[in-house]
Amino acid sequence: MEDKIVKNKIKDLVASVVPYDQLEKDHIENICDWISSDANIFRMQKDAVPPKHLVSYTPVVDSAQEKVFLFDHKKAKLMLPSGGHIEVNEMPLVAAKRELKEELGLSLEKYSPDNKQTEAPFFVTVTQTVGISEPHADVSLWYLFKEDATKSFKSDGDEYSKEFDDFHWLSFDEVLESSIEKFDPHMHRLIQKIRKYKK
């Protein structure tokens, strides 16, 4: 059963996000209204129960080299950050760290270009999924994590081979110059928001 206190804490975290643009502002309002309703916000069963549910995205970035770590996702057929569904009554940052460990075998420091040392996500989006899974809406809370892009990466997380085919360190410019159809539809905006705050 979903805990109202946890739901309210998550709503407060989302409400504290400073929107990059009008679309993110709209998504913040949409998410807060949705959490305030009687709807279930955590996924109960694969792939789409309920048809709108919370996800923690965990983009790993090297801010000095302006690079982001992306993966060829088997189901979505896109290059995506690591991440996954938030368990019932799990706080989103806890979920983000768990997913990093399960999928990539990594324990990394949270990165906040806006210097907000809180449990709030850096970026939030609402997205209709694509690919081979049953269509649904992911309410994505994006948490950034720091890593050095020159470090070798060994794909030894428990879930890695189930989720991904390959991995890539891409420069921010490579992402922005590539068609958005290769990525999550909000990836360009994420990169632009990181650049806005890291200066």
N, CA and C atoms as an extended XYZ file, in Angstrom:
597
Properties=species:S:1:pos:R:3:atomname:S:1:resname:S:1:resid:I:1 pbc="F F F"
N         0.837       -1.191        0.000 N   MET     1
C         0.000        0.000        0.000 CA  MET     1
C         0.878        1.248        0.000 C   MET     1
N         0.462        2.238       -0.770 N   GLU     2
C         1.266        3.447       -0.893 CA  GLU     2
C         1.117        4.344        0.339 C   GLU     2
N         2.253        4.811        0.834 N   ASP     3
C         2.312        5.640        2.034 CA  ASP     3
C         2.134        7.111        1.644 C   ASP     3
N         1.114        7.759        2.213 N   LYS     4
C         0.829        9.159        1.871 CA  LYS     4
C         1.968       10.087        2.282 C   LYS     4
N         2.649        9.761        3.366 N   ILE     5
C         3.770       10.598        3.810 CA  ILE     5
C         4.892       10.559        2.774 C   ILE     5
N         5.197        9.362        2.273 N   VAL     6
C         6.226        9.216        1.235 CA  VAL     6
C         5.802        9.965       -0.026 C   VAL     6
N         4.539        9.804       -0.418 N   LYS     7
C         4.049       10.494       -1.615 CA  LYS     7
C         4.190       12.008       -1.468 C   LYS     7
N         3.857       12.525       -0.297 N   ASN     8
C         3.975       13.970       -0.070 CA  ASN     8
C         5.428       14.431       -0.087 C   ASN     8
N         6.330       13.612        0.445 N   LYS     9
C         7.757       13.952        0.400 CA  LYS     9
C         8.245       14.020       -1.045 C   LYS     9
N         7.811       13.058       -1.853 N   ILE    10
C         8.210       13.053       -3.266 CA  ILE    10
C         7.635       14.267       -3.980 C   ILE    10
N         6.387       14.589       -3.685 N   LYS    11
C         5.767       15.778       -4.288 CA  LYS    11
C         6.555       17.034       -3.927 C   LYS    11
N         6.970       17.151       -2.674 N   ASP    12
C         7.744       18.318       -2.244 CA  ASP    12
C         9.090       18.393       -2.965 C   ASP    12
N         9.723       17.242       -3.179 N   LEU    13
C        10.992       17.225       -3.917 CA  LEU    13
C        10.789       17.722       -5.340 C   LEU    13
N         9.746       17.229       -5.988 N   VAL    14
C         9.458       17.648       -7.369 CA  VAL    14
C         9.150       19.142       -7.416 C   VAL    14
N         8.354       19.612       -6.467 N   ALA    15
C         7.973       21.030       -6.435 CA  ALA    15
C         9.179       21.940       -6.226 C   ALA    15
N        10.249       21.414       -5.625 N   SER    16
C        11.437       22.228       -5.352 CA  SER    16
C        12.365       22.375       -6.555 C   SER    16
N        12.117       21.613       -7.608 N   VAL    17
C        12.973       21.680       -8.803 CA  VAL    17
C        12.772       23.024       -9.501 C   VAL    17
N        13.883       23.682       -9.838 N   VAL    18
C        13.813       24.937      -10.594 CA  VAL    18
C        13.691       24.568      -12.066 C   VAL    18
N        12.575       24.919      -12.715 N   PRO    19
C        12.376       24.484      -14.102 CA  PRO    19
C        13.330       25.161      -15.080 C   PRO    19
N        13.787       24.375      -16.041 N   TYR    20
C        14.657       24.902      -17.099 CA  TYR    20
C        13.868       25.759      -18.080 C   TYR    20
N        12.633       25.334      -18.358 N   ASP    21
C        11.821       26.008      -19.370 CA  ASP    21
C        10.340       25.806      -19.038 C   ASP    21
N         9.481       26.314      -19.910 N   GLN    22
C         8.041       26.205      -19.664 CA  GLN    22
C         7.584       24.748      -19.649 C   GLN    22
N         8.176       23.913      -20.494 N   LEU    23
C         7.780       22.504      -20.530 CA  LEU    23
C         8.081       21.824      -19.196 C   LEU    23
N         9.248       22.087      -18.642 N   GLU    24
C         9.545       21.470      -17.343 CA  GLU    24
C         8.622       22.028      -16.261 C   GLU    24
N         8.322       23.309      -16.338 N   LYS    25
C         7.375       23.898      -15.379 CA  LYS    25
C         6.028       23.192      -15.473 C   LYS    25
N         5.558       22.952      -16.708 N   ASP    26
C         4.290       22.245      -16.911 CA  ASP    26
C         4.354       20.826      -16.355 C   ASP    26
N         5.487       20.151      -16.582 N   HIS    27
C         5.641       18.784      -16.091 CA  HIS    27
C         5.662       18.748      -14.564 C   HIS    27
N         6.317       19.715      -13.938 N   ILE    28
C         6.337       19.782      -12.472 CA  ILE    28
C         4.911       19.910      -11.938 C   ILE    28
N         4.137       20.799      -12.536 N   GLU    29
C         2.744       20.991      -12.100 CA  GLU    29
C         1.922       19.725      -12.323 C   GLU    29
N         2.119       19.086      -13.484 N   ASN    30
C         1.408       17.850      -13.805 CA  ASN    30
C         1.726       16.756      -12.789 C   ASN    30
N         3.005       16.612      -12.459 N   ILE    31
C         3.432       15.570      -11.526 CA  ILE    31
C         2.879       15.836      -10.124 C   ILE    31
N         2.957       17.083       -9.686 N   CYS    32
C         2.454       17.421       -8.341 CA  CYS    32
C         0.949       17.187       -8.234 C   CYS    32
N         0.206       17.559       -9.280 N   ASP    33
C        -1.244       17.312       -9.286 CA  ASP    33
C        -1.536       15.816       -9.264 C   ASP    33
N        -0.780       15.058      -10.035 N   TRP    34
C        -0.954       13.604      -10.121 CA  TRP    34
C        -0.661       12.938       -8.773 C   TRP    34
N         0.432       13.344       -8.121 N   ILE    35
C         0.761       12.765       -6.816 CA  ILE    35
C        -0.308       13.120       -5.784 C   ILE    35
N        -0.879       14.321       -5.887 N   SER    36
C        -1.916       14.764       -4.941 CA  SER    36
C        -3.239       14.029       -5.131 C   SER    36
N        -3.423       13.427       -6.297 N   SER    37
C        -4.660       12.686       -6.566 CA  SER    37
C        -4.614       11.335       -5.856 C   SER    37
N        -5.643       10.538       -6.030 N   ASP    38
C        -5.677        9.208       -5.415 CA  ASP    38
C        -4.996        8.141       -6.271 C   ASP    38
N        -4.349        8.563       -7.342 N   ALA    39
C        -3.714        7.603       -8.252 CA  ALA    39
C        -2.539        6.900       -7.577 C   ALA    39
N        -2.324        5.635       -7.962 N   ASN    40
C        -1.107        4.940       -7.554 CA  ASN    40
C         0.046        5.496       -8.384 C   ASN    40
N         1.167        5.807       -7.735 N   ILE    41
C         2.281        6.433       -8.455 CA  ILE    41
C         3.459        5.485       -8.668 C   ILE    41
N         3.449        4.337       -7.987 N   PHE    42
C         4.535        3.371       -8.128 CA  PHE    42
C         4.088        2.222       -9.027 C   PHE    42
N         5.014        1.711       -9.836 N   ARG    43
C         4.656        0.574      -10.690 CA  ARG    43
C         4.425       -0.664       -9.832 C   ARG    43
N         3.298       -1.328      -10.094 N   MET    44
C         2.936       -2.531       -9.339 CA  MET    44
C         3.341       -3.805      -10.078 C   MET    44
N         3.220       -3.771      -11.425 N   GLN    45
C         3.636       -4.921      -12.223 CA  GLN    45
C         4.005       -4.470      -13.622 C   GLN    45
N         4.872       -5.264      -14.271 N   LYS    46
C         5.359       -4.926      -15.614 CA  LYS    46
C         4.222       -4.986      -16.608 C   LYS    46
N         4.292       -4.210      -17.699 N   ASP    47
C         5.109       -3.033      -17.894 CA  ASP    47
C         4.325       -1.771      -17.552 C   ASP    47
N         3.017       -1.911      -17.431 N   ALA    48
C         2.198       -0.706      -17.429 CA  ALA    48
C         1.083       -0.695      -16.386 C   ALA    48
N         1.343       -1.208      -15.205 N   VAL    49
C         0.345       -1.157      -14.127 CA  VAL    49
C         0.969       -0.450      -12.924 C   VAL    49
N         0.489        0.759      -12.607 N   PRO    50
C        -0.485        1.559      -13.359 CA  PRO    50
C         0.140        2.141      -14.635 C   PRO    50
N        -0.684        2.671      -15.540 N   PRO    51
C        -0.179        3.130      -16.838 CA  PRO    51
C         0.651        4.413      -16.781 C   PRO    51
N         0.734        5.020      -15.607 N   LYS    52
C         1.613        6.171      -15.371 CA  LYS    52
C         2.281        5.917      -14.028 C   LYS    52
N         3.641        5.943      -14.006 N   HIS    53
C         4.333        5.613      -12.756 CA  HIS    53
C         5.723        6.237      -12.706 C   HIS    53
N         6.300        6.233      -11.497 N   LEU    54
C         7.578        6.898      -11.243 CA  LEU    54
C         8.782        6.087      -11.699 C   LEU    54
N         9.773        6.825      -12.213 N   VAL    55
C        11.045        6.261      -12.652 CA  VAL    55
C        12.166        7.166      -12.144 C   VAL    55
N        13.286        6.575      -11.738 N   SER    56
C        14.500        7.354      -11.470 CA  SER    56
C        15.462        7.141      -12.631 C   SER    56
N        15.806        8.222      -13.301 N   TYR    57
C        16.849        8.194      -14.338 CA  TYR    57
C        18.161        8.584      -13.670 C   TYR    57
N        19.270        7.963      -14.080 N   THR    58
C        20.550        8.201      -13.412 CA  THR    58
C        21.659        8.534      -14.409 C   THR    58
N        21.560        9.656      -15.127 N   PRO    59
C        22.637       10.001      -16.062 CA  PRO    59
C        23.969       10.187      -15.324 C   PRO    59
N        24.989        9.511      -15.827 N   VAL    60
C        26.341        9.652      -15.297 CA  VAL    60
C        27.070       10.643      -16.197 C   VAL    60
N        27.656       11.681      -15.597 N   VAL    61
C        28.283       12.732      -16.398 CA  VAL    61
C        29.702       13.021      -15.914 C   VAL    61
N        30.533       13.426      -16.868 N   ASP    62
C        31.844       13.999      -16.580 CA  ASP    62
C        31.712       15.466      -16.940 C   ASP    62
N        31.479       16.315      -15.940 N   SER    63
C        31.180       17.719      -16.230 CA  SER    63
C        32.393       18.461      -16.776 C   SER    63
N        33.595       18.089      -16.342 N   ALA    64
C        34.800       18.765      -16.821 CA  ALA    64
C        35.009       18.527      -18.314 C   ALA    64
N        34.780       17.291      -18.752 N   GLN    65
C        34.944       16.962      -20.172 CA  GLN    65
C        33.648       17.120      -20.968 C   GLN    65
N        32.577       17.491      -20.276 N   GLU    66
C        31.256       17.623      -20.904 CA  GLU    66
C        30.879       16.350      -21.665 C   GLU    66
N        30.822       15.254      -20.920 N   LYS    67
C        30.432       13.971      -21.504 CA  LYS    67
C        29.347       13.326      -20.650 C   LYS    67
N        28.509       12.522      -21.325 N   VAL    68
C        27.443       11.794      -20.641 CA  VAL    68
C        27.534       10.325      -21.046 C   VAL    68
N        27.260        9.437      -20.096 N   PHE    69
C        27.374        7.989      -20.283 CA  PHE    69
C        25.995        7.449      -20.661 C   PHE    69
N        25.864        6.928      -21.884 N   LEU    70
C        24.576        6.429      -22.366 CA  LEU    70
C        24.693        4.979      -22.807 C   LEU    70
N        23.535        4.308      -22.836 N   PHE    71
C        23.495        2.869      -23.069 CA  PHE    71
C        22.475        2.522      -24.143 C   PHE    71
N        22.794        1.506      -24.949 N   ASP    72
C        21.853        1.018      -25.961 CA  ASP    72
C        20.827        0.136      -25.251 C   ASP    72
N        19.638        0.694      -25.054 N   HIS    73
C        18.599        0.018      -24.272 CA  HIS    73
C        17.858       -0.992      -25.141 C   HIS    73
N        17.792       -2.236      -24.684 N   LYS    74
C        17.220       -3.312      -25.494 CA  LYS    74
C        15.738       -3.108      -25.796 C   LYS    74
N        14.943       -2.755      -24.793 N   LYS    75
C        13.498       -2.617      -25.012 CA  LYS    75
C        13.137       -1.335      -25.739 C   LYS    75
N        13.730       -0.218      -25.312 N   ALA    76
C        13.352        1.082      -25.887 CA  ALA    76
C        13.948        1.297      -27.268 C   ALA    76
N        15.052        0.574      -27.592 N   LYS    77
C        15.747        0.756      -28.871 CA  LYS    77
C        16.279        2.183      -29.001 C   LYS    77
N        16.714        2.752      -27.876 N   LEU    78
C        17.255        4.108      -27.823 CA  LEU    78
C        18.535        4.106      -26.990 C   LEU    78
N        19.333        5.178      -27.134 N   MET    79
C        20.459        5.403      -26.234 CA  MET    79
C        19.932        6.172      -25.027 C   MET    79
N        19.981        5.536      -23.865 N   LEU    80
C        19.389        6.110      -22.655 CA  LEU    80
C        20.382        6.082      -21.499 C   LEU    80
N        20.140        6.923      -20.485 N   PRO    81
C        20.901        6.768      -19.244 CA  PRO    81
C        20.450        5.495      -18.539 C   PRO    81
N        21.212        5.072      -17.557 N   SER    82
C        20.735        3.989      -16.701 CA  SER    82
C        19.594        4.524      -15.837 C   SER    82
N        18.915        3.624      -15.170 N   GLY    83
C        17.791        4.025      -14.327 CA  GLY    83
C        16.744        2.939      -14.292 C   GLY    83
N        15.679        3.190      -13.547 N   GLY    84
C        14.631        2.182      -13.470 CA  GLY    84
C        13.475        2.632      -12.608 C   GLY    84
N        12.553        1.723      -12.407 N   HIS    85
C        11.332        2.042      -11.672 CA  HIS    85
C        11.596        2.184      -10.178 C   HIS    85
N        10.885        3.124       -9.586 N   ILE    86
C        10.962        3.348       -8.147 CA  ILE    86
C        10.026        2.347       -7.470 C   ILE    86
N        10.562        1.608       -6.507 N   GLU    87
C         9.754        0.605       -5.810 CA  GLU    87
C         8.709        1.293       -4.923 C   GLU    87
N         7.674        0.547       -4.563 N   VAL    88
C         6.603        1.105       -3.728 CA  VAL    88
C         7.189        1.676       -2.431 C   VAL    88
N         6.881        2.954       -2.192 N   ASN    89
C         7.299        3.701       -0.996 CA  ASN    89
C         8.812        3.896       -0.881 C   ASN    89
N         9.520        3.759       -1.981 N   GLU    90
C        10.962        4.020       -2.016 CA  GLU    90
C        11.180        5.492       -2.379 C   GLU    90
N        12.119        6.140       -1.723 N   MET    91
C        12.444        7.515       -2.082 CA  MET    91
C        13.261        7.513       -3.376 C   MET    91
N        13.064        8.515       -4.232 N   PRO    92
C        13.664        8.489       -5.572 CA  PRO    92
C        15.187        8.460       -5.607 C   PRO    92
N        15.856        9.196       -4.702 N   LEU    93
C        17.322        9.171       -4.714 CA  LEU    93
C        17.843        7.804       -4.283 C   LEU    93
N        17.166        7.167       -3.345 N   VAL    94
C        17.523        5.798       -2.937 CA  VAL    94
C        17.379        4.865       -4.137 C   VAL    94
N        16.290        5.032       -4.883 N   ALA    95
C        16.068        4.214       -6.085 CA  ALA    95
C        17.161        4.456       -7.114 C   ALA    95
N        17.544        5.718       -7.298 N   ALA    96
C        18.576        6.055       -8.280 CA  ALA    96
C        19.896        5.368       -7.932 C   ALA    96
N        20.293        5.430       -6.667 N   LYS    97
C        21.546        4.791       -6.245 CA  LYS    97
C        21.461        3.274       -6.367 C   LYS    97
N        20.299        2.716       -6.057 N   ARG    98
C        20.105        1.264       -6.188 CA  ARG    98
C        20.234        0.834       -7.641 C   ARG    98
N        19.599        1.593       -8.546 N   GLU    99
C        19.650        1.252       -9.968 CA  GLU    99
C        21.076        1.342      -10.511 C   GLU    99
N        21.822        2.360      -10.096 N   LEU   100
C        23.225        2.478      -10.523 CA  LEU   100
C        24.012        1.239      -10.126 C   LEU   100
N        23.781        0.785       -8.910 N   LYS   101
C        24.514       -0.382       -8.404 CA  LYS   101
C        24.073       -1.651       -9.127 C   LYS   101
N        22.757       -1.828       -9.290 N   GLU   102
C        22.241       -3.047       -9.921 CA  GLU   102
C        22.619       -3.130      -11.394 C   GLU   102
N        22.469       -2.021      -12.116 N   GLU   103
C        22.680       -2.054      -13.565 CA  GLU   103
C        24.140       -1.909      -13.964 C   GLU   103
N        24.875       -1.052      -13.250 N   LEU   104
C        26.240       -0.738      -13.670 CA  LEU   104
C        27.306       -1.196      -12.688 C   LEU   104
N        26.887       -1.636      -11.502 N   GLY   105
C        27.865       -2.024      -10.498 CA  GLY   105
C        28.618       -0.841       -9.916 C   GLY   105
N        28.028        0.361       -9.981 N   LEU   106
C        28.715        1.584       -9.557 CA  LEU   106
C        28.061        2.226       -8.338 C   LEU   106
N        28.901        2.786       -7.470 N   SER   107
C        28.444        3.644       -6.371 CA  SER   107
C        29.115        4.995       -6.587 C   SER   107
N        28.333        5.982       -7.001 N   LEU   108
C        28.891        7.275       -7.402 CA  LEU   108
C        28.307        8.410       -6.579 C   LEU   108
N        29.018        9.532       -6.590 N   GLU   109
C        28.561       10.734       -5.898 CA  GLU   109
C        27.532       11.463       -6.754 C   GLU   109
N        26.463       11.913       -6.105 N   LYS   110
C        25.450       12.712       -6.800 CA  LYS   110
C        26.085       14.014       -7.267 C   LYS   110
N        25.713       14.439       -8.471 N   TYR   111
C        26.241       15.676       -9.054 CA  TYR   111
C        25.103       16.679       -9.187 C   TYR   111
N        25.322       17.880       -8.660 N   SER   112
C        24.304       18.931       -8.708 CA  SER   112
C        24.886       20.186       -9.349 C   SER   112
N        24.707       20.358      -10.663 N   PRO   113
C        25.231       21.564      -11.320 CA  PRO   113
C        24.683       22.848      -10.710 C   PRO   113
N        23.482       22.773      -10.140 N   ASP   114
C        22.864       23.949       -9.521 CA  ASP   114
C        23.280       24.117       -8.052 C   ASP   114
N        24.207       23.237       -7.590 N   ASN   115
C        24.729       23.293       -6.210 CA  ASN   115
C        23.674       23.093       -5.131 C   ASN   115
N        22.534       22.497       -5.475 N   LYS   116
C        21.512       22.183       -4.470 CA  LYS   116
C        21.836       20.815       -3.876 C   LYS   116
N        22.290       20.816       -2.638 N   GLN   117
C        22.654       19.560       -1.983 CA  GLN   117
C        21.438       18.985       -1.256 C   GLN   117
N        20.456       18.588       -2.017 N   THR   118
C        19.235       18.026       -1.447 CA  THR   118
C        18.941       16.697       -2.128 C   THR   118
N        17.843       16.073       -1.731 N   GLU   119
C        17.428       14.823       -2.373 CA  GLU   119
C        16.565       15.081       -3.604 C   GLU   119
N        16.427       16.338       -3.985 N   ALA   120
C        15.598       16.663       -5.152 CA  ALA   120
C        16.297       16.256       -6.442 C   ALA   120
N        15.532       15.829       -7.437 N   PRO   121
C        16.127       15.564       -8.746 CA  PRO   121
C        16.579       16.865       -9.397 C   PRO   121
N        17.470       16.755      -10.382 N   PHE   122
C        17.930       17.931      -11.125 CA  PHE   122
C        16.930       18.327      -12.206 C   PHE   122
N        16.192       17.336      -12.732 N   PHE   123
C        15.351       17.528      -13.917 CA  PHE   123
C        14.183       16.560      -13.792 C   PHE   123
N        12.995       16.965      -14.247 N   VAL   124
C        11.836       16.061      -14.228 CA  VAL   124
C        11.104       16.114      -15.564 C   VAL   124
N        10.575       14.958      -15.974 N   THR   125
C         9.859       14.876      -17.250 CA  THR   125
C         8.715       13.873      -17.152 C   THR   125
N         7.765       14.007      -18.052 N   VAL   126
C         6.689       13.025      -18.229 CA  VAL   126
C         6.746       12.599      -19.690 C   VAL   126
N         6.898       11.291      -19.934 N   THR   127
C         7.154       10.802      -21.287 CA  THR   127
C         6.339        9.558      -21.594 C   THR   127
N         5.722        9.531      -22.765 N   GLN   128
C         5.096        8.310      -23.267 CA  GLN   128
C         6.196        7.402      -23.807 C   GLN   128
N         6.233        6.166      -23.346 N   THR   129
C         7.311        5.262      -23.731 CA  THR   129
C         7.172        4.781      -25.168 C   THR   129
N         8.318        4.312      -25.700 N   VAL   130
C         8.363        3.720      -27.037 CA  VAL   130
C         9.108        2.396      -26.932 C   VAL   130
N         9.139        1.653      -28.046 N   GLY   131
C         9.875        0.396      -28.043 CA  GLY   131
C         8.943       -0.792      -27.925 C   GLY   131
N         9.468       -1.892      -27.365 N   ILE   132
C         8.704       -3.140      -27.375 CA  ILE   132
C         7.901       -3.367      -26.097 C   ILE   132
N         8.052       -2.509      -25.103 N   SER   133
C         7.251       -2.680      -23.886 CA  SER   133
C         5.846       -2.129      -24.100 C   SER   133
N         4.929       -2.529      -23.233 N   GLU   134
C         3.550       -2.043      -23.323 CA  GLU   134
C         3.541       -0.530      -23.102 C   GLU   134
N         2.856        0.236      -23.968 N   PRO   135
C         2.885        1.703      -23.847 CA  PRO   135
C         2.393        2.174      -22.480 C   PRO   135
N         3.115        3.173      -21.941 N   HIS   136
C         2.742        3.761      -20.658 CA  HIS   136
C         3.465        5.092      -20.515 C   HIS   136
N         3.169        5.826      -19.463 N   ALA   137
C         3.828        7.112      -19.206 CA  ALA   137
C         4.824        6.958      -18.062 C   ALA   137
N         6.076        7.317      -18.339 N   ASP   138
C         7.097        7.354      -17.298 CA  ASP   138
C         7.188        8.765      -16.735 C   ASP   138
N         7.018        8.885      -15.432 N   VAL   139
C         7.266       10.148      -14.734 CA  VAL   139
C         8.701       10.037      -14.226 C   VAL   139
N         9.616       10.691      -14.940 N   SER   140
C        11.049       10.480      -14.713 CA  SER   140
C        11.654       11.577      -13.854 C   SER   140
N        12.313       11.153      -12.775 N   LEU   141
C        13.046       12.051      -11.894 CA  LEU   141
C        14.528       11.800      -12.167 C   LEU   141
N        15.198       12.797      -12.738 N   TRP   142
C        16.566       12.657      -13.238 CA  TRP   142
C        17.566       13.087      -12.166 C   TRP   142
N        18.397       12.135      -11.722 N   TYR   143
C        19.476       12.406      -10.774 CA  TYR   143
C        20.805       12.229      -11.500 C   TYR   143
N        21.673       13.230      -11.425 N   LEU   144
C        22.976       13.165      -12.074 CA  LEU   144
C        24.016       12.604      -11.107 C   LEU   144
N        24.962       11.846      -11.670 N   PHE   145
C        26.055       11.295      -10.876 CA  PHE   145
C        27.378       11.564      -11.580 C   PHE   145
N        28.447       11.757      -10.772 N   LYS   146
C        29.769       12.115      -11.297 CA  LYS   146
C        30.593       10.873      -11.611 C   LYS   146
N        31.317       10.943      -12.732 N   GLU   147
C        32.309        9.916      -13.042 CA  GLU   147
C        33.330       10.509      -14.009 C   GLU   147
N        34.517        9.946      -14.021 N   ASP   148
C        35.591       10.351      -14.926 CA  ASP   148
C        35.461        9.526      -16.206 C   ASP   148
N        35.256       10.202      -17.330 N   ALA   149
C        35.030        9.497      -18.601 CA  ALA   149
C        36.255        8.726      -19.077 C   ALA   149
N        37.434        9.029      -18.516 N   THR   150
C        38.638        8.303      -18.940 CA  THR   150
C        38.792        6.972      -18.198 C   THR   150
N        38.003        6.765      -17.152 N   LYS   151
C        38.068        5.498      -16.412 CA  LYS   151
C        37.477        4.375      -17.254 C   LYS   151
N        38.081        3.207      -17.168 N   SER   152
C        37.512        2.067      -17.885 CA  SER   152
C        36.249        1.601      -17.156 C   SER   152
N        35.284        1.137      -17.937 N   PHE   153
C        34.021        0.661      -17.368 CA  PHE   153
C        33.856       -0.807      -17.695 C   PHE   153
N        33.588       -1.592      -16.668 N   LYS   154
C        33.336       -3.022      -16.852 CA  LYS   154
C        31.862       -3.255      -16.571 C   LYS   154
N        31.166       -3.784      -17.539 N   SER   155
C        29.709       -3.950      -17.415 CA  SER   155
C        29.386       -5.171      -16.556 C   SER   155
N        29.529       -4.994      -15.231 N   ASP   156
C        29.330       -6.147      -14.346 CA  ASP   156
C        28.187       -5.976      -13.353 C   ASP   156
N        27.313       -5.001      -13.576 N   GLY   157
C        26.110       -4.902      -12.750 CA  GLY   157
C        25.204       -6.097      -13.006 C   GLY   157
N        24.445       -6.506      -12.003 N   ASP   158
C        23.580       -7.686      -12.126 CA  ASP   158
C        22.601       -7.579      -13.289 C   ASP   158
N        22.113       -6.382      -13.537 N   GLU   159
C        21.058       -6.198      -14.533 CA  GLU   159
C        21.579       -5.746      -15.891 C   GLU   159
N        22.873       -5.465      -16.000 N   TYR   160
C        23.394       -4.836      -17.218 CA  TYR   160
C        23.020       -5.600      -18.483 C   TYR   160
N        23.330       -6.884      -18.534 N   SER   161
C        23.119       -7.649      -19.766 CA  SER   161
C        21.645       -7.834      -20.101 C   SER   161
N        20.771       -7.735      -19.093 N   LYS   162
C        19.331       -7.827      -19.358 CA  LYS   162
C        18.807       -6.553      -20.004 C   LYS   162
N        19.404       -5.413      -19.630 N   GLU   163
C        18.883       -4.110      -20.037 CA  GLU   163
C        19.543       -3.537      -21.288 C   GLU   163
N        20.877       -3.757      -21.427 N   PHE   164
C        21.643       -3.000      -22.418 CA  PHE   164
C        22.455       -3.893      -23.352 C   PHE   164
N        22.695       -3.360      -24.573 N   ASP   165
C        23.564       -4.031      -25.536 CA  ASP   165
C        24.977       -3.458      -25.537 C   ASP   165
N        25.109       -2.142      -25.297 N   ASP   166
C        26.421       -1.498      -25.376 CA  ASP   166
C        26.374       -0.175      -24.621 C   ASP   166
N        27.539        0.459      -24.471 N   PHE   167
C        27.608        1.746      -23.774 CA  PHE   167
C        28.498        2.719      -24.540 C   PHE   167
N        28.282        4.016      -24.290 N   HIS   168
C        29.003        5.078      -25.000 CA  HIS   168
C        29.192        6.284      -24.082 C   HIS   168
N        30.396        6.840      -24.055 N   TRP   169
C        30.601        8.181      -23.503 CA  TRP   169
C        30.458        9.138      -24.675 C   TRP   169
N        29.429        9.967      -24.663 N   LEU   170
C        29.222       10.940      -25.732 CA  LEU   170
C        29.439       12.344      -25.190 C   LEU   170
N        30.063       13.190      -26.011 N   SER   171
C        30.206       14.584      -25.600 CA  SER   171
C        28.839       15.253      -25.640 C   SER   171
N        28.692       16.313      -24.849 N   PHE   172
C        27.432       17.055      -24.871 CA  PHE   172
C        27.120       17.513      -26.294 C   PHE   172
N        28.152       17.971      -27.014 N   ASP   173
C        27.922       18.438      -28.390 CA  ASP   173
C        27.469       17.302      -29.298 C   ASP   173
N        28.045       16.111      -29.117 N   GLU   174
C        27.614       14.963      -29.931 CA  GLU   174
C        26.136       14.670      -29.707 C   GLU   174
N        25.700       14.751      -28.466 N   VAL   175
C        24.284       14.516      -28.166 CA  VAL   175
C        23.427       15.585      -28.828 C   VAL   175
N        23.807       16.843      -28.641 N   LEU   176
C        22.998       17.952      -29.167 CA  LEU   176
C        22.970       17.982      -30.689 C   LEU   176
N        24.042       17.501      -31.322 N   GLU   177
C        24.108       17.507      -32.786 CA  GLU   177
C        23.461       16.273      -33.409 C   GLU   177
N        23.088       15.301      -32.591 N   SER   178
C        22.437       14.081      -33.088 CA  SER   178
C        20.924       14.238      -33.030 C   SER   178
N        20.234       13.481      -33.865 N   SER   179
C        18.772       13.506      -33.858 CA  SER   179
C        18.247       13.079      -32.494 C   SER   179
N        17.261       13.812      -32.000 N   ILE   180
C        16.662       13.475      -30.708 CA  ILE   180
C        15.997       12.106      -30.759 C   ILE   180
N        15.697       11.613      -31.946 N   GLU   181
C        15.056       10.299      -32.088 CA  GLU   181
C        15.951        9.157      -31.613 C   GLU   181
N        17.245        9.418      -31.422 N   LYS   182
C        18.158        8.387      -30.912 CA  LYS   182
C        18.092        8.247      -29.390 C   LYS   182
N        17.482        9.252      -28.732 N   PHE   183
C        17.557        9.365      -27.279 CA  PHE   183
C        16.171        9.486      -26.655 C   PHE   183
N        16.151        9.580      -25.330 N   ASP   184
C        14.946       10.041      -24.645 CA  ASP   184
C        14.580       11.394      -25.252 C   ASP   184
N        13.281       11.670      -25.463 N   PRO   185
C        12.900       12.920      -26.133 CA  PRO   185
C        13.294       14.192      -25.383 C   PRO   185
N        13.720       14.056      -24.129 N   HIS   186
C        14.110       15.234      -23.347 CA  HIS   186
C        15.627       15.332      -23.146 C   HIS   186
N        16.396       14.475      -23.817 N   MET   187
C        17.846       14.445      -23.582 CA  MET   187
C        18.536       15.753      -23.970 C   MET   187
N        18.135       16.347      -25.083 N   HIS   188
C        18.749       17.621      -25.470 CA  HIS   188
C        18.510       18.679      -24.396 C   HIS   188
N        17.294       18.713      -23.873 N   ARG   189
C        16.957       19.703      -22.847 CA  ARG   189
C        17.750       19.453      -21.563 C   ARG   189
N        17.963       18.184      -21.212 N   LEU   190
C        18.779       17.878      -20.040 CA  LEU   190
C        20.184       18.450      -20.209 C   LEU   190
N        20.802       18.189      -21.357 N   ILE   191
C        22.165       18.675      -21.603 CA  ILE   191
C        22.205       20.200      -21.541 C   ILE   191
N        21.207       20.835      -22.138 N   GLN   192
C        21.151       22.301      -22.119 CA  GLN   192
C        20.996       22.829      -20.695 C   GLN   192
N        20.214       22.140      -19.882 N   LYS   193
C        20.034       22.570      -18.489 CA  LYS   193
C        21.332       22.396      -17.702 C   LYS   193
N        22.033       21.283      -17.909 N   ILE   194
C        23.324       21.088      -17.235 CA  ILE   194
C        24.268       22.227      -17.594 C   ILE   194
N        24.348       22.539      -18.881 N   ARG   195
C        25.250       23.613      -19.322 CA  ARG   195
C        24.863       24.957      -18.717 C   ARG   195
N        23.591       25.202      -18.605 N   LYS   196
C        23.132       26.475      -18.042 CA  LYS   196
C        23.632       26.651      -16.611 C   LYS   196
N        23.589       25.581      -15.823 N   TYR   197
C        23.915       25.687      -14.401 CA  TYR   197
C        25.382       25.467      -14.075 C   TYR   197
N        26.117       24.767      -14.939 N   LYS   198
C        27.511       24.464      -14.591 CA  LYS   198
C        28.440       25.636      -14.827 C   LYS   198
N        27.970       26.698      -15.487 N   LYS   199
C        28.832       27.849      -15.782 CA  LYS   199
C        28.999       28.724      -14.564 C   LYS   199
